[in-house]
Amino acid sequence: MSKPSRRQFLKDAAIGASAVLAGWNARSYARILGANDRVQFGVIGLHGRGYAHMESVKSASNADVTYVCDVDRLELDKFAAATQKTFGHAPAKGKDFRRLLESPDVDAITIATPEHWHAHMAIMGLQAGKHVYVEKPSSHNPLEGEMLVEAQKKYGRHVQMGNQQRSSPHTIDIIKRIHAGIIGKPYLGKAWYRNTRASIGIGKQIPVPDHLDWDLWQGPAPRRPYKDNIHPYNWHWFWHWGTGETLNNGTHEVDLCLWAMDLGWPKIVTASGGRYHFTDDWEFYDTLTTSFEYDHAMITWEGLSCQGKLSEGRGRGALIHGTKGSVLIDRAGYQVFDLDDRKIEEFTTDTKTSTTDLRSVDAMTDAHIQNLVGAIRAGEALRSPIHEGNVSVTMLQLSNVAWKLNRTLHLDTSNGHVVGDPQASALCRRDYEKGWELKL
């Protein structure tokens, strides 16, 4: 055997060292995560879903909340006290999330802020080397969603979207069985949501409360005066900050249909509806039907924000129709039917479900946060990686565009971009307050 040259020896040594380093990274990353071998979380946005995040981090193995952040001082102080009671130690706290991102005691962030902040915070978190759990919708508009997907690829950290039913054991089970052919070839997914939301009235411009940093609350959104019917929840119904009921709740069940039917970008998006129930500042529809068409399949979503009449006896759910039967899925279980509508199987978790937003701890969010922790510590596959979650989010954002313009949108099925409609394409992005432009 001939003696290798020095050049070949160095090349082989470099390859070997790279392999050893790659193995060390995979085995040892958790060892450099933070104190006590735990994934240390910073929670941003503390009114409502932030409590579910905090409790679910507590339920996860080897996880902790070390930093909490909100622009409302009253919410911040209340949440910090709850975190101390839950974890037995006081977290760092502050109103500016940029200080949180600078902290070496934070490995991952959860985002439950108003939606105009989601993509900005997620991308800035990635740039700071943090892993991200971001509530749906993961962006305010399609361009932001596309940029977030690119940022995750560029910076290499995990991004889990908060469509927590992806981590529901019974849902995982029945989706696998749909893929295995239990109802033949699925071709129609029908999703819905019901609620009885009250009027938000006509807002009055008033002084900003002294406990709220209104400038930082607005962040990337161009500045507007403070009114008494925006904070802390009704921003959902203003185009400037929110995305309407489709993204607030429709994302969950439309995502189930996409998952069950194994579909990606649709060819055609249509939407019709209006604000029928009240006359007030609410800028979106309270009643909407939207559809997404494929070559040989279709998904629909019907949202009633102010009418509580149930569908299939449920306030929310998804019904998947196939060539051999149908499956009804909701957060409490599933039912399987044959072609003649005979129920042939049923599973229930014996838990109550609600169409109201989940603001407290629930098993699905526990499992979803645990899945992120498992991905960070041990390379577990994410159940809702951002490149998948972004598809359902963008589709529903496009339904908002179709509704606003009152016309059908045609899409490039390779990337979800609108084809041949410059006005619609212009509504797939937004203007930003100077200094808050998104950058990768």
C-alpha positions in Angstrom: 0.0 0.0 0.0 1.5 3.3 -1.0 2.0 6.0 1.5 -0.6 8.9 1.2 0.6 12.3 0.3 0.6 15.1 2.8 -2.2 16.8 0.9 -4.3 13.6 0.9 -3.6 13.1 4.6 -4.8 16.6 5.4 -7.9 16.2 3.3 -8.8 12.9 5.0 -8.1 14.4 8.4 -10.4 17.3 7.6 -13.2 15.0 6.5 -12.8 13.0 9.7 -12.8 16.1 11.9 -15.9 17.3 10.1 -17.7 14.0 10.8 -16.6 14.1 14.4 -17.8 17.7 14.8 -21.1 16.9 13.1 -21.6 14.0 15.5 -20.6 16.2 18.5 -23.1 18.9 17.4 -26.0 16.4 17.1 -25.2 14.7 20.5 -24.1 17.7 22.5 -26.1 20.7 21.4 -28.4 20.3 24.4 -25.4 20.6 26.7 -24.9 24.2 25.7 -28.5 25.3 25.8 -28.5 26.9 29.2 -28.5 26.3 32.9 -29.4 22.8 34.2 -29.6 21.4 30.6 -32.9 23.1 30.0 -34.4 24.9 27.0 -34.9 28.4 28.3 -37.9 30.2 26.9 -38.7 33.9 26.6 -42.5 34.5 26.2 -43.5 37.6 24.2 -47.1 38.8 24.2 -48.7 38.0 27.5 -52.5 38.7 27.1 -54.3 35.5 26.5 -52.3 32.8 24.6 -49.1 33.7 26.5 -50.6 31.9 29.5 -51.0 28.7 27.5 -47.4 29.0 26.4 -46.1 29.5 29.9 -48.1 26.5 31.2 -47.1 24.3 28.3 -43.4 25.1 28.8 -43.9 24.1 32.4 -45.4 20.8 31.3 -42.5 20.1 28.9 -39.4 18.1 30.0 -36.3 20.1 30.6 -37.8 23.5 29.8 -38.1 26.8 31.7 -39.4 30.4 31.3 -36.6 32.8 32.0 -37.8 36.0 30.4 -41.3 37.6 29.8 -42.1 40.6 27.7 -45.1 42.8 27.0 -45.6 46.5 26.1 -48.5 46.7 28.6 -47.0 47.1 32.1 -50.1 45.8 33.8 -50.0 42.6 31.8 -46.3 42.3 32.2 -46.4 42.5 36.0 -49.3 40.1 36.3 -47.7 37.6 34.0 -44.3 37.8 35.7 -46.0 37.0 39.0 -47.8 34.1 37.5 -44.5 32.8 36.0 -42.8 33.0 39.4 -45.6 31.1 41.0 -45.5 28.4 38.3 -41.7 27.9 38.1 -40.6 28.9 41.6 -38.3 31.7 40.4 -38.8 35.2 39.1 -38.2 35.7 35.3 -36.4 38.7 33.8 -39.0 41.0 32.4 -39.2 44.0 30.1 -41.4 45.7 27.5 -38.9 45.7 24.6 -38.5 42.3 23.0 -35.1 43.3 21.5 -33.6 43.2 25.0 -35.0 39.7 25.4 -33.3 38.6 22.2 -30.0 39.9 23.5 -30.2 37.7 26.6 -27.9 34.7 26.8 -30.5 33.1 29.2 -33.0 32.7 26.3 -32.7 29.8 23.9 -36.2 29.9 22.3 -39.0 32.4 22.1 -42.8 32.1 22.0 -44.8 34.8 20.2 -48.4 35.5 21.1 -48.5 39.2 20.1 -50.8 41.0 17.7 -50.3 39.5 14.2 -48.6 42.5 12.6 -45.6 41.6 14.9 -45.4 37.8 14.2 -43.0 37.6 11.3 -40.8 40.5 12.5 -40.3 39.0 15.9 -39.8 35.5 14.5 -37.2 36.7 11.9 -35.4 38.9 14.4 -35.4 35.9 16.9 -33.8 33.7 14.3 -31.2 36.3 13.6 -30.4 36.4 17.3 -29.9 32.6 17.3 -33.1 31.7 19.0 -35.6 28.9 18.2 -39.1 30.1 17.6 -42.7 29.1 18.5 -45.0 31.5 16.7 -48.8 31.6 17.0 -50.8 31.3 13.9 -50.9 33.2 11.6 -47.2 33.3 11.4 -47.3 36.4 9.3 -49.5 39.4 8.5 -49.3 39.0 4.7 -48.0 36.5 2.1 -44.6 38.3 1.5 -43.8 38.2 5.3 -44.6 34.5 5.4 -42.3 33.9 2.4 -39.5 35.8 4.1 -39.9 33.9 7.4 -39.6 30.6 5.5 -36.4 31.9 3.9 -35.1 33.2 7.3 -35.5 29.8 8.9 -33.5 28.2 6.1 -30.8 30.9 6.3 -30.3 30.9 10.1 -31.0 27.2 10.7 -33.0 27.4 13.9 -36.4 25.6 14.4 -39.6 27.5 13.8 -42.9 25.8 15.0 -46.2 27.4 14.1 -48.9 27.3 16.7 -51.5 25.2 14.9 -51.4 22.8 17.9 -53.9 20.2 16.6 -50.9 18.9 14.5 -49.7 17.5 17.9 -53.1 16.0 18.8 -52.7 12.1 19.1 -56.1 11.3 17.8 -55.7 13.7 14.9 -52.3 12.2 14.0 -53.9 8.8 14.1 -56.8 9.4 11.9 -54.8 11.5 9.4 -52.4 8.5 9.0 -55.4 6.3 8.4 -56.9 8.7 5.8 -53.5 8.6 4.0 -53.7 4.8 4.2 -57.0 4.9 2.4 -59.7 4.5 5.0 -62.1 6.8 2.9 -60.5 6.1 -0.4 -59.2 9.1 -2.3 -60.1 12.4 -0.4 -61.4 15.1 -2.7 -63.4 17.6 -0.6 -62.4 19.2 2.7 -65.1 21.3 4.4 -64.0 23.4 7.4 -65.9 25.8 9.5 -65.9 28.0 12.6 -68.8 29.5 14.7 -68.8 32.2 17.4 -71.1 34.9 18.8 -68.7 37.9 19.0 -70.2 41.2 20.1 -70.0 44.5 18.3 -66.8 46.5 18.9 -68.7 49.8 18.5 -67.3 53.0 17.2 -63.9 53.8 18.7 -63.1 57.1 20.2 -59.6 58.7 20.2 -58.4 59.0 23.8 -55.1 59.5 25.5 -52.9 56.4 25.6 -53.1 54.6 29.0 -50.0 55.3 31.0 -49.3 51.6 31.4 -49.1 51.0 27.6 -46.3 51.8 25.2 -48.5 52.5 22.2 -45.5 53.3 19.9 -43.8 50.0 20.6 -47.2 48.2 20.4 -47.5 49.5 16.8 -43.9 48.6 16.0 -43.7 47.9 12.2 -47.2 49.2 11.4 -47.4 52.8 10.3 -48.5 55.0 13.2 -52.1 55.6 14.0 -53.8 57.3 17.0 -54.9 55.3 19.9 -58.6 54.5 20.2 -60.6 52.8 23.0 -61.7 49.8 21.0 -58.4 48.4 19.7 -56.3 47.1 22.6 -56.0 44.4 23.9 -58.1 42.2 21.5 -60.1 44.0 18.8 -57.1 44.7 16.7 -58.0 41.4 15.1 -60.7 43.1 13.1 -58.6 46.0 11.6 -56.6 45.4 8.4 -53.8 47.6 9.8 -52.9 45.0 12.5 -55.1 41.9 12.1 -56.1 39.4 9.5 -59.7 38.6 10.3 -61.4 35.4 11.4 -60.0 33.3 8.6 -56.5 33.6 10.0 -57.6 34.0 13.7 -59.4 30.7 13.6 -59.8 29.3 10.1 -56.1 28.5 9.9 -56.6 25.5 12.2 -59.2 23.5 10.3 -58.0 24.5 6.8 -54.6 23.2 7.8 -56.3 19.9 8.9 -57.8 19.6 5.4 -54.5 20.3 3.7 -52.8 17.7 5.9 -55.5 15.1 5.5 -55.7 15.5 1.8 -52.0 15.8 1.3 -52.3 19.0 -0.7 -50.1 22.1 -1.3 -50.8 25.4 -3.1 -54.2 25.6 -4.8 -54.8 26.8 -8.4 -57.8 29.1 -7.6 -58.9 31.1 -4.5 -62.4 32.6 -4.2 -64.2 34.3 -1.3 -67.5 35.9 -0.6 -69.2 37.4 2.4 -69.6 40.6 4.4 -70.1 42.4 7.6 -73.8 41.7 8.1 -74.5 41.4 11.8 -73.4 44.9 13.2 -72.5 48.3 11.9 -69.3 49.4 13.7 -65.5 49.7 13.2 -65.0 46.1 12.4 -63.3 46.2 8.9 -63.5 42.5 8.0 -66.4 40.2 7.2 -68.3 38.5 10.0 -69.6 36.0 7.5 -67.4 34.4 4.9 -67.2 31.4 2.6 -63.9 30.8 0.9 -62.8 28.0 -1.4 -59.5 26.6 -2.7 -59.5 24.6 -5.9 -57.1 22.0 -7.1 -57.0 19.8 -10.2 -59.0 17.0 -8.6 -59.9 18.3 -5.2 -61.3 21.3 -3.3 -61.2 22.8 0.2 -63.8 25.2 1.6 -64.0 27.2 4.9 -67.1 28.8 6.3 -66.8 31.3 9.1 -69.6 32.9 11.1 -68.2 35.3 13.7 -71.5 36.5 15.1 -73.8 33.5 14.7 -73.6 30.5 17.0 -75.7 27.9 15.0 -73.5 24.8 15.0 -72.5 22.8 12.0 -72.4 19.0 12.4 -73.2 19.7 16.0 -69.9 21.5 16.4 -68.6 25.0 16.6 -65.5 24.2 14.6 -64.3 21.1 12.7 -63.3 19.6 9.4 -65.1 17.1 7.3 -63.1 15.1 4.7 -65.0 13.5 1.9 -63.5 10.6 -0.1 -64.4 8.1 -2.7 -65.2 5.4 0.0 -66.5 7.5 2.9 -66.0 10.6 5.1 -64.2 11.5 8.3 -65.3 14.2 10.7 -62.5 15.6 12.8 -62.5 18.1 15.7 -60.5 18.7 18.8 -62.5 16.2 20.8 -62.2 13.2 18.5 -63.3 11.9 15.1 -66.1 10.0 13.4 -65.9 7.8 10.3 -68.8 7.4 7.9 -69.5 5.2 4.8 -70.8 6.5 1.6 -74.4 6.1 2.8 -73.7 8.3 5.9 -73.7 5.3 8.3 -71.3 6.0 11.2 -68.9 3.1 11.3 -66.4 4.3 13.9 -66.1 6.9 16.5 -63.4 8.1 18.9 -63.7 10.7 21.6 -61.3 12.2 24.1 -64.1 12.9 26.6 -62.9 16.5 26.7 -65.0 19.6 26.0 -64.1 21.8 23.1 -64.9 25.4 22.5 -65.0 27.8 19.6 -63.6 30.6 21.7 -59.8 31.2 21.5 -57.8 28.8 23.7 -56.4 31.1 26.4 -55.4 28.5 29.0 -53.5 25.3 29.1 -54.5 22.5 26.9 -53.0 19.1 26.0 -52.5 19.9 22.3 -50.4 23.0 23.1 -48.5 21.0 25.7 -47.6 18.4 23.1 -46.8 21.1 20.5 -44.3 22.9 22.8 -42.9 19.5 23.9 -42.3 18.7 20.2 -40.3 21.9 19.8 -38.3 21.1 22.9 -37.6 17.6 21.5 -36.5 19.1 18.2 -34.1 21.4 19.9 -32.6 18.9 22.3 -32.7 15.7 20.3 -33.4 16.4 16.6 -37.1 15.3 16.8 -39.0 16.2 13.6 -41.3 19.3 14.0 -45.0 18.6 13.5 -45.6 22.0 12.0 -42.4 23.4 10.5 -42.8 26.9 9.2 -42.5 25.9 5.5 -45.6 23.7 5.9 -47.6 26.0 8.2 -47.0 29.0 5.9 -49.0 27.3 3.1 -52.3 27.3 5.1 -51.6 30.8 6.4 -50.9 32.2 3.0 -53.9 30.6 1.4 -56.2 32.2 3.9 -54.5 35.6 3.5 -55.1 35.2 -0.2 -58.8 34.6 0.6 -58.8 37.9 2.3 -57.4 39.5 -0.8 -60.0 37.8 -3.0 -62.7 39.0 -0.7 -61.4 42.6 -0.6 -61.1 42.8 -4.4 -64.3 40.7 -5.0 -62.7 38.5 -7.6 -61.1 35.1 -8.2 -57.4 34.8 -7.8 -55.3 32.4 -9.9 -52.1 31.1 -8.3 -48.7 29.7 -9.4 -48.9 26.3 -7.7 -45.1 26.1 -7.3 -45.0 29.0 -4.9 -48.5 30.4 -4.1 -47.9 33.7 -6.0 -50.8 35.4 -7.6 -50.7 35.3 -11.4 -51.7 38.1 -13.7 -53.2 40.4 -11.1 -50.9 43.3 -10.1 -53.5 44.8 -7.8 -53.9 41.5 -5.9 -50.1 41.1 -5.8 -49.8 44.5 -4.3 -52.1 43.5 -1.4 -49.7 40.6 -0.6 -47.3 43.0 1.1 -47.6 46.1 3.3 -45.9 49.4 4.1 -43.9 49.6 7.3 -43.1 52.4 9.7 -39.7 53.8 8.8 -36.9 51.8 10.5 -39.0 48.7 10.9 -38.6 47.3 7.4 -38.1 43.5 7.3 -34.5 42.4 6.4 -33.0 39.0 6.1 
